[in-house]
Amino acid sequence: MTQQVIVKNPKMYAFVLMISGFMGLFSETALNMALTDIMQDFQVPAATVQWLTTGYLLVMACLVPASSYLIKWFNTKSLVITGILLSLAGVLIGAVAPNFGVLLFGRIIQALGTGMLLPIMMTVLMFIFPVEKRGAIMGIMGLVITAGPALGPTLSGIIISALSWHFIFWISAMLYIVVLILAFWRVENVGEITRPKIDIISIFLSTIAFAGLVFALSTMAEAAVTNVIVWLPLAIGIVSLVTFIIRQFKLESPMLNLNVFKYPMFVLGAVMVFVTILCVLSTGILLPLYLKGALLYSAVIAGLILLPGNAVNLVLSPVIGSLFDRFGARYFGIIGFFCILVAAIIFAVIISASTPVWAIILTFMILFAGISLVMMPAQTNALNQLPRALYADGSATITTLIQVGGSASTALSITLYTASMNMFMKGHAHTTNEVAIAHSVQYVFYFIIGLAMIGLICACFVKKPKAI
C-alpha cells in the first residue's frame, strides 16, 4: 500500500487547490462569450481576438509537461503560492487592460499560474489521501476539471449581461485573493525534492511539440489542413513530440517519465479521460451555437438551458467518488459511456430548427450524468496504478492530455461543423440559416457517437489495479 503523506488539514488543502484549479479552467472558456465585446472595445478582428483563448491554451500546454520538474525541484507551498500569485497578477492585468496587447499579456501570465497549479493539484491529492479514500476527493477534482470549462460561457454570459467583461477578471481576482490567504495558512510541503538534472533539450522539444500541436488544432477550426498555417506547425509538433518521446527513454533522469505507459490501467484511464474531454468540450461548443443560431435564444438563456446538465455533474461527482472507493472504475466507465452514447444518439436524432427546449435539457443531463460517471473513476484508477515515484509524471501526462484534448475538441468540432454547413448549403441553396445550423450541429454528433463507442470499448477492459 502506498504510504500517505500526513498533513494537518487535508480537506482544506484540497479545497485551496481545487478552487485554484477551477478558476484556471473556468478562465479557459470564460472569455468566449465576451470576444465580440472585446473586438468592439479594442477594434481588433476575430482572428486576433481568438488569441485570448488560443494563447491561454498554448501557454498551458507548454508549461504542464515541465511541471514534473518543478515539483521535484521546489517545495509544494512555494509552487502553489507562486501559481496563485501569477494567476492573480494575470486577472488584475486583464481587468485594467487599456488595449488588446496588455489584455493578452495578462491572459498569458494567468495561464502560467494555471499551468503550474493543475498538475500540482492532481499530484498533491494523490500524496495526502490514502488509496481507500481517494475516490471521494478525486470525484470533486473530476467535477473541477469538467465543470470549470463547461461553466465558463454560462457564468461569464450572466456577468457580461449584468455588468461588463471586465468583471470576469475582477470577480476572479477576489476569489484568487481569498485562495491566496488560505494557501498561506493551510498549504504544506509534500513530496520529496530530488532535484534531478534538468534537460534543456527536453524542455525545448516539449515546448515546440505541444505548442505546435495546440496551435495547429486551434487554427484548424478556421483554416483548411492544407493551409501552411495548419500543416506546418502540425508537422513540426509531431516531429518534435516523437523526438521528445525517444529522448525520454534514453535519459537517466527524464523530464517526463514515460514509463507510466508501461502500466496498462494507466493507459486505459488516460485514453478514457482524453475521450471524455473531447465529448465534454465538443458538446460545450456545439450546443451554444445551436441554441443561439438555430433556436435563436440569447447568450444568457442559452447558458441557463445548459445549467441543469452542469448541476447533474455537481451532484453526482462527489457521490460517484464515494461509491468508487467501494466498487472501482469498470462499471462506472461502462455505464457512463453508455449514457454518453445514448445522449449523443438522441441529439443526432432530435436536433432541428424546432426541437423543444425540454428535450435538449433532458438529453444534456443524461450526457453529463455519463461524463460524471466516467471522468473521476477513470482518472483515479489510472493514477492508483502508478507507484508513488511516478505520481508527478502521471499527473503531468493526464493534465497535458486534457489540454490537448480541449484544443482538439474545438478544432475537430468546428471543422466538421463548417464542412457540414458548406455541403448542406450547396445542396439547399434556399434554406434558412437556422435549418443549416441545426443540420450541421446534428452531423457533428455522429462524431461524438464514435467517441462514446471508443470509450465504451475501453471501459470494458478496465480492472482495479493491485495496491503498490
Secondary structure in CASP SS format (residue, H / E / C, confidence):
PFRMAT SS
TARGET T0000
AUTHOR 0000-0000-0000
METHOD secondary structure of the structure
MODEL  1
M C 1.00
T C 1.00
Q C 1.00
Q C 1.00
V C 1.00
I C 1.00
V C 1.00
K C 1.00
N C 1.00
P H 1.00
K H 1.00
M H 1.00
Y H 1.00
A H 1.00
F H 1.00
V H 1.00
L H 1.00
M H 1.00
I H 1.00
S H 1.00
G H 1.00
F H 1.00
M H 1.00
G H 1.00
L H 1.00
F H 1.00
S H 1.00
E H 1.00
T H 1.00
A H 1.00
L H 1.00
N H 1.00
M H 1.00
A H 1.00
L H 1.00
T H 1.00
D H 1.00
I H 1.00
M H 1.00
Q H 1.00
D H 1.00
F H 1.00
Q C 1.00
V C 1.00
P C 1.00
A H 1.00
A H 1.00
T H 1.00
V H 1.00
Q C 1.00
W H 1.00
L H 1.00
T H 1.00
T H 1.00
G H 1.00
Y H 1.00
L H 1.00
L H 1.00
V H 1.00
M H 1.00
A H 1.00
C H 1.00
L H 1.00
V H 1.00
P H 1.00
A H 1.00
S H 1.00
S H 1.00
Y H 1.00
L H 1.00
I H 1.00
K H 1.00
W H 1.00
F C 1.00
N C 1.00
T H 1.00
K H 1.00
S H 1.00
L H 1.00
V H 1.00
I H 1.00
T H 1.00
G H 1.00
I H 1.00
L H 1.00
L H 1.00
S H 1.00
L H 1.00
A H 1.00
G H 1.00
V H 1.00
L H 1.00
I H 1.00
G H 1.00
A H 1.00
V H 1.00
A C 1.00
P C 1.00
N C 1.00
F H 1.00
G H 1.00
V H 1.00
L H 1.00
L H 1.00
F H 1.00
G H 1.00
R H 1.00
I H 1.00
I H 1.00
Q H 1.00
A H 1.00
L H 1.00
G H 1.00
T H 1.00
G H 1.00
M H 1.00
L H 1.00
L H 1.00
P H 1.00
I H 1.00
M H 1.00
M H 1.00
T H 1.00
V H 1.00
L H 1.00
M H 1.00
F H 1.00
I H 1.00
F C 1.00
P C 1.00
V H 1.00
E H 1.00
K H 1.00
R H 1.00
G H 1.00
A H 1.00
I H 1.00
M H 1.00
G H 1.00
I H 1.00
M H 1.00
G H 1.00
L H 1.00
V H 1.00
I H 1.00
T H 1.00
A H 1.00
G H 1.00
P H 1.00
A H 1.00
L H 1.00
G H 1.00
P H 1.00
T H 1.00
L H 1.00
S H 1.00
G H 1.00
I H 1.00
I H 1.00
I H 1.00
S H 1.00
A H 1.00
L C 1.00
S C 1.00
W C 1.00
H H 1.00
F H 1.00
I H 1.00
F H 1.00
W H 1.00
I H 1.00
S H 1.00
A H 1.00
M H 1.00
L H 1.00
Y H 1.00
I H 1.00
V H 1.00
V H 1.00
L H 1.00
I H 1.00
L H 1.00
A H 1.00
F H 1.00
W H 1.00
R H 1.00
V C 1.00
E C 1.00
N C 1.00
V C 1.00
G C 1.00
E C 1.00
I C 1.00
T C 1.00
R C 1.00
P C 1.00
K C 1.00
I C 1.00
D C 1.00
I H 1.00
I H 1.00
S H 1.00
I H 1.00
F H 1.00
L H 1.00
S H 1.00
T H 1.00
I H 1.00
A H 1.00
F H 1.00
A H 1.00
G H 1.00
L H 1.00
V H 1.00
F H 1.00
A H 1.00
L H 1.00
S H 1.00
T H 1.00
M C 1.00
A C 1.00
E C 1.00
A C 1.00
A C 1.00
V C 1.00
T C 1.00
N C 1.00
V H 1.00
I H 1.00
V H 1.00
W H 1.00
L H 1.00
P H 1.00
L H 1.00
A H 1.00
I H 1.00
G H 1.00
I H 1.00
V H 1.00
S H 1.00
L H 1.00
V H 1.00
T H 1.00
F H 1.00
I H 1.00
I H 1.00
R H 1.00
Q H 1.00
F H 1.00
K H 1.00
L C 1.00
E C 1.00
S C 1.00
P C 1.00
M C 1.00
L C 1.00
N C 1.00
L H 1.00
N H 1.00
V H 1.00
F H 1.00
K H 1.00
Y C 1.00
P H 1.00
M H 1.00
F H 1.00
V H 1.00
L H 1.00
G H 1.00
A H 1.00
V H 1.00
M H 1.00
V H 1.00
F H 1.00
V H 1.00
T H 1.00
I H 1.00
L H 1.00
C H 1.00
V H 1.00
L H 1.00
S H 1.00
T H 1.00
G H 1.00
I H 1.00
L H 1.00
L H 1.00
P H 1.00
L H 1.00
Y H 1.00
L H 1.00
K H 1.00
G H 1.00
A C 1.00
L C 1.00
L C 1.00
Y C 1.00
S C 1.00
A H 1.00
V H 1.00
I H 1.00
A H 1.00
G H 1.00
L H 1.00
I H 1.00
L H 1.00
L H 1.00
P H 1.00
G H 1.00
N H 1.00
A H 1.00
V H 1.00
N H 1.00
L H 1.00
V H 1.00
L H 1.00
S H 1.00
P H 1.00
V H 1.00
I H 1.00
G H 1.00
S H 1.00
L H 1.00
F H 1.00
D H 1.00
R H 1.00
F H 1.00
G C 1.00
A C 1.00
R H 1.00
Y H 1.00
F H 1.00
G H 1.00
I H 1.00
I H 1.00
G H 1.00
F H 1.00
F H 1.00
C H 1.00
I H 1.00
L H 1.00
V H 1.00
A H 1.00
A H 1.00
I H 1.00
I H 1.00
F H 1.00
A H 1.00
V H 1.00
I H 1.00
I C 1.00
S C 1.00
A C 1.00
S C 1.00
T C 1.00
P C 1.00
V H 1.00
W H 1.00
A H 1.00
I H 1.00
I H 1.00
L H 1.00
T H 1.00
F H 1.00
M H 1.00
I H 1.00
L H 1.00
F H 1.00
A H 1.00
G H 1.00
I H 1.00
S H 1.00
L H 1.00
V H 1.00
M H 1.00
M H 1.00
P H 1.00
A H 1.00
Q H 1.00
T H 1.00
N H 1.00
A H 1.00
L H 1.00
N H 1.00
Q C 1.00
L C 1.00
P C 1.00
R H 1.00
A H 1.00
L H 1.00
Y H 1.00
A H 1.00
D H 1.00
G H 1.00
S H 1.00
A H 1.00
T H 1.00
I H 1.00
T H 1.00
T H 1.00
L H 1.00
I H 1.00
Q H 1.00
V H 1.00
G H 1.00
G H 1.00
S H 1.00
A H 1.00
S H 1.00
T H 1.00
A H 1.00
L H 1.00
S H 1.00
I H 1.00
T H 1.00
L H 1.00
Y H 1.00
T H 1.00
A H 1.00
S H 1.00
M H 1.00
N H 1.00
M H 1.00
F H 1.00
M H 1.00
K H 1.00
G H 1.00
H C 1.00
A C 1.00
H C 1.00
T C 1.00
T C 1.00
N H 1.00
E H 1.00
V H 1.00
A H 1.00
I H 1.00
A H 1.00
H H 1.00
S H 1.00
V H 1.00
Q H 1.00
Y H 1.00
V H 1.00
F H 1.00
Y H 1.00
F H 1.00
I H 1.00
I H 1.00
G H 1.00
L H 1.00
A H 1.00
M H 1.00
I H 1.00
G H 1.00
L H 1.00
I H 1.00
C H 1.00
A H 1.00
C C 1.00
F C 1.00
V C 1.00
K C 1.00
K C 1.00
P C 1.00
K C 1.00
A C 1.00
I C 1.00
END
